[in-house]
Amino acid sequence: MSKFIYAHAGDADWKSALASCLEQIERRLADAPAPNLGWCYLTDYFTQAANDILSALRARLPGVRWVGTVGVGVGAEAVEYFDAPGLAIMLADLPAGSFELFSAPAQLDGAAKGFEPFTALVHASGGTPDLQAELEAASARLATGYLFGGLSSARNKALCFANDVLPGGLTGVAFGPQATVFSRVTQGCQPIGPLRTVTRAQGNYLVTLDEKRALDCVLEDMGHTLDIDDAALRLELAQTLAGIVATGEDVSAKPGQFGANTEVRHIVGVGRKGGLLMIAEQIKDGMRLAFCKRNAEAAKHDLLRIVAEVRAQAEAAGGMRGALYISCSGRGGPHFGEPNAEFRMVHEALGGETPLIGFFAGGEIARHHLYGYTGVLTVFAGA
């Protein structure tokens, strides 16, 4: 039986944090098969020590291949090291030939190795050239098309691990059909109005929805009229976002929630005279769009929903072996009202015993989409 083990520590001295993690790992390895895949997430307090940390892990655990990245925060179990020194590690013994590391999308073509990639965990730098095209290329090379992962959110230097410390690009680990994974995205927000069709747009400018002025539509959904003064309008729009579904994407979702293909973007400007809105995304005619609100209560409700869905799937497939949770750095800290709240909710909703680690990202990845202000939960299942 495949067994996942984990360790985490926070200390101003990276050597002390690593030593603590290695002690935890050695205790848990006593009754576990030898691992062959490891995840390592560091907070950016340890960026300068990334090479030393990875070298030490490889020396102590020579049979393990490593993936990971650096962020403003990492999490494990019910603990978050957010804007603080921290290190989170998870190890697994997966079937031989069930995974392959990669440092570029082209390496996902596993035919030459007799390896068929089904899904892939990806880490990347936000500065990667043509990042969206890279995600689409990687997705197209998978049997399921399903990517999950996130962008490094390090404030000093974005780094990723794929058995070496890499400066960026699109890296990670692909899994074959022998590795059963279930994944979900939590948008952390709920629609406040109907799903409309973009009938006129240009670049970032949203002009009309269902042939009506975009400003009139958002005011209607917010419960206001054109009489609202400029200051109040700016405040309302700062708390309202646009959930966008690209042309041709599946828009199916239960009432009151977004589907996985929805990308939520900020409203960054308004033209009162023309009745248009400026969105932090390129908008095209034919897209579908619904306005939404994001708050802690909506985020908590949606997070617990997706954890329950993934848990049910994994348990039906033999049980939960281990879990990765990648959340937006904008959700960390005070968003859920108190320190550690987000990882604690995931940990408890998974049952409190499933090994869980992850990090706070500069953008979250699911399928070929790059999200913001979301969480991506992935559970490894099997008997």
ROMARSE-416307 format. One line per 10 residues: number of its first residue (from 1); for each residue x, y, z of C-alpha. Coordinates in steps of 0.02 Angstrom, whole numbers, plus 50000, padded with zeros to 5 digits. Layout:
<drenbas>
NUM> X/Y/Z | ...
</drenbas>
This chain:
<drenbas>
1> 50000/50000/50000 | 50066/50171/49953 | 50095/50279/50105 | 50119/50467/50113 | 50216/50547/50254 | 50245/50730/50291 | 50344/50851/50398 | 50345/51038/50428 | 50436/51165/50534 | 50460/51351/50557
11> 50621/51427/50618 | 50721/51582/50576 | 50870/51468/50543 | 50836/51358/50390 | 50957/51227/50455 | 50855/51207/50613 | 50692/51198/50515 | 50765/51067/50398 | 50836/50965/50542 | 50666/50963/50625
21> 50584/50904/50464 | 50713/50767/50439 | 50687/50705/50617 | 50499/50695/50587 | 50527/50605/50421 | 50644/50476/50496 | 50519/50433/50633 | 50379/50411/50507 | 50486/50313/50385 | 50511/50177/50516
31> 50349/50090/50466 | 50334/50153/50286 | 50400/50089/50119 | 50547/50184/50044 | 50480/50341/49958 | 50521/50389/49778 | 50434/50558/49758 | 50447/50710/49869 | 50368/50882/49877 | 50461/51027/49957
41> 50383/51198/49983 | 50482/51341/50061 | 50432/51515/50113 | 50534/51652/50033 | 50630/51680/50195 | 50729/51526/50138 | 50749/51570/49954 | 50936/51597/49967 | 50955/51426/50049 | 50850/51332/49919
51> 51000/51246/49839 | 51070/51194/50007 | 50901/51128/50066 | 50873/51026/49909 | 51051/50958/49914 | 51028/50905/50096 | 50863/50819/50055 | 50940/50725/49909 | 51088/50671/50016 | 50977/50606/50157
61> 50847/50528/50042 | 50944/50476/49885 | 50802/50376/49808 | 50681/50522/49806 | 50647/50639/49660 | 50593/50813/49714 | 50468/50943/49654 | 50411/51105/49735 | 50427/51293/49737 | 50446/51448/49846
71> 50304/51558/49907 | 50257/51693/50032 | 50178/51555/50134 | 50170/51366/50151 | 50052/51254/50246 | 50045/51079/50320 | 49910/50993/50422 | 49819/51134/50512 | 49968/51253/50515 | 50012/51397/50400
81> 50181/51481/50392 | 50123/51641/50308 | 50247/51784/50291 | 50359/51686/50410 | 50502/51561/50393 | 50431/51391/50352 | 50463/51225/50266 | 50337/51089/50217 | 50384/50918/50148 | 50283/50768/50091
91> 50347/50599/50030 | 50261/50456/49939 | 50305/50285/49872 | 50216/50275/49705 | 50215/50127/49585 | 50369/50115/49474 | 50340/50202/49310 | 50189/50298/49373 | 50267/50472/49368 | 50397/50575/49274
101> 50472/50744/49317 | 50482/50879/49184 | 50556/51053/49165 | 50466/51102/49003 | 50298/51056/48924 | 50385/50966/48780 | 50451/50838/48905 | 50272/50782/48939 | 50278/50685/48777 | 50312/50519/48862
111> 50291/50405/48713 | 50478/50377/48694 | 50487/50316/48875 | 50330/50212/48864 | 50251/50328/48992 | 50074/50394/48966 | 50046/50558/49062 | 49868/50572/49127 | 49880/50721/49246 | 50018/50838/49302
121> 50066/50947/49448 | 50143/51108/49383 | 50243/51247/49464 | 50295/51403/49370 | 50355/51581/49383 | 50230/51718/49342 | 50364/51794/49230 | 50370/51642/49117 | 50355/51702/48935 | 50189/51653/48854
131> 50134/51568/49014 | 49954/51540/48957 | 50015/51460/48795 | 50134/51351/48896 | 49991/51292/49006 | 49885/51251/48854 | 50030/51156/48775 | 50058/51056/48934 | 49873/51018/48951 | 49863/50958/48771
141> 49998/50827/48807 | 49898/50744/48946 | 49770/50607/48919 | 49648/50698/49033 | 49707/50875/48997 | 49708/50907/49184 | 49844/51014/49262 | 49845/51067/49444 | 49969/51180/49531 | 50020/51360/49555
151> 50143/51500/49527 | 50287/51542/49642 | 50240/51692/49748 | 50413/51728/49817 | 50443/51913/49841 | 50630/51900/49813 | 50660/51768/49679 | 50542/51643/49598 | 50612/51467/49604 | 50544/51295/49562
161> 50610/51121/49597 | 50612/50976/49474 | 50754/50875/49549 | 50857/51034/49531 | 50829/51215/49579 | 50763/51304/49424 | 50737/51491/49397 | 50564/51476/49322 | 50479/51406/49169 | 50345/51273/49183
171> 50403/51124/49287 | 50329/50984/49389 | 50282/50801/49388 | 50166/50705/49273 | 50067/50556/49336 | 50015/50403/49239 | 49852/50306/49256 | 49921/50207/49404 | 49916/50365/49513 | 49734/50405/49552
181> 49705/50590/49587 | 49549/50694/49614 | 49554/50883/49606 | 49436/51031/49627 | 49446/51221/49618 | 49363/51333/49748 | 49324/51505/49679 | 49291/51581/49849 | 49149/51687/49783 | 48967/51674/49733
191> 48870/51751/49588 | 48757/51897/49631 | 48669/51901/49463 | 48630/51798/49308 | 48754/51730/49183 | 48753/51851/49035 | 48828/51850/48861 | 48959/51978/48811 | 48886/52064/48658 | 49016/52200/48637
201> 49193/52210/48703 | 49362/52279/48653 | 49520/52227/48741 | 49493/52254/48927 | 49336/52356/48897 | 49168/52274/48928 | 49039/52378/48836 | 48876/52279/48830 | 48803/52121/48904 | 48647/52047/48824
211> 48643/52209/48721 | 48630/52314/48880 | 48763/52433/48947 | 48885/52340/49060 | 48871/52473/49195 | 48682/52458/49199 | 48698/52269/49219 | 48819/52275/49365 | 48717/52410/49452 | 48561/52302/49434
221> 48650/52151/49508 | 48719/52254/49652 | 48547/52326/49688 | 48590/52506/49642 | 48535/52632/49512 | 48627/52762/49408 | 48593/52888/49548 | 48735/52812/49651 | 48873/52940/49678 | 49051/52914/49616
231> 49128/52874/49786 | 48996/52745/49828 | 49010/52669/49653 | 49198/52650/49668 | 49178/52565/49838 | 49047/52444/49772 | 49147/52400/49618 | 49303/52369/49724 | 49206/52229/49809 | 49130/52158/49650
241> 49215/52045/49523 | 49176/51970/49354 | 49165/51782/49332 | 49209/51748/49151 | 49183/51591/49047 | 49275/51587/48880 | 49180/51552/48720 | 49158/51366/48696 | 49191/51320/48878 | 49064/51221/48979
251> 48960/51340/49086 | 48865/51208/49183 | 48859/51237/49369 | 48736/51219/49510 | 48632/51374/49551 | 48725/51498/49658 | 48901/51437/49617 | 49026/51447/49475 | 49086/51302/49371 | 49270/51253/49363
261> 49294/51343/49196 | 49252/51514/49269 | 49396/51636/49288 | 49363/51775/49413 | 49439/51944/49375 | 49436/52117/49456 | 49340/52266/49390 | 49477/52396/49377 | 49386/52546/49301 | 49220/52620/49249
271> 49162/52743/49116 | 49001/52819/49177 | 48965/52916/49017 | 48981/52766/48903 | 48918/52641/49031 | 49068/52527/49011 | 49179/52432/49132 | 49364/52394/49125 | 49406/52214/49175 | 49576/52143/49221
281> 49565/52022/49075 | 49550/52025/48886 | 49363/52014/48848 | 49291/51948/48685 | 49117/51946/48611 | 49027/51784/48649 | 49104/51756/48819 | 48986/51725/48964 | 48999/51832/49120 | 48918/51845/49291
291> 48958/51973/49426 | 49002/51908/49597 | 49056/51953/49773 | 49202/51880/49868 | 49202/51872/50057 | 49261/51755/50194 | 49092/51673/50220 | 49069/51635/50035 | 49248/51572/50025 | 49226/51458/50177
301> 49063/51385/50109 | 49138/51349/49938 | 49300/51278/50011 | 49208/51154/50122 | 49099/51105/49973 | 49246/51057/49862 | 49336/50965/50003 | 49180/50861/50032 | 49167/50821/49847 | 49349/50769/49830
311> 49344/50668/49991 | 49191/50571/49932 | 49274/50531/49766 | 49436/50476/49848 | 49351/50367/49977 | 49250/50281/49840 | 49416/50244/49752 | 49496/50160/49901 | 49537/50301/50022 | 49641/50459/50039
321> 49830/50435/50036 | 49888/50616/50036 | 49833/50790/49984 | 49902/50950/49908 | 49816/51117/49935 | 49872/51270/49837 | 49789/51433/49886 | 49807/51611/49826 | 49924/51720/49927 | 49780/51847/49929
331> 49676/51724/50030 | 49807/51694/50164 | 49825/51784/50328 | 49670/51881/50381 | 49551/51828/50240 | 49472/51690/50345 | 49478/51790/50506 | 49623/51711/50598 | 49794/51631/50571 | 49797/51451/50506
341> 49611/51455/50469 | 49616/51398/50288 | 49729/51247/50305 | 49642/51200/50468 | 49474/51196/50377 | 49544/51086/50239 | 49635/50972/50361 | 49482/50947/50471 | 49362/50925/50323 | 49476/50789/50254
351> 49458/50697/50419 | 49611/50759/50512 | 49722/50611/50469 | 49765/50632/50284 | 49941/50701/50255 | 49918/50877/50187 | 50042/51008/50128 | 50039/51153/50006 | 50084/51334/49977 | 50012/51506/49945
361> 50032/51547/49761 | 50044/51698/49647 | 49913/51615/49535 | 49828/51446/49540 | 49820/51319/49399 | 49682/51196/49358 | 49658/51115/49188 | 49736/51243/49068 | 49669/51393/49166 | 49768/51516/49270
371> 49661/51578/49415 | 49675/51710/49550 | 49603/51712/49727 | 49559/51527/49717 | 49612/51365/49801 | 49655/51202/49713 | 49638/51042/49814 | 49708/50878/49747 | 49694/50712/49837 | 49791/50555/49795
381> 49680/50403/49816 | 49697/50215/49817 | 49684/50059/49923
</drenbas>
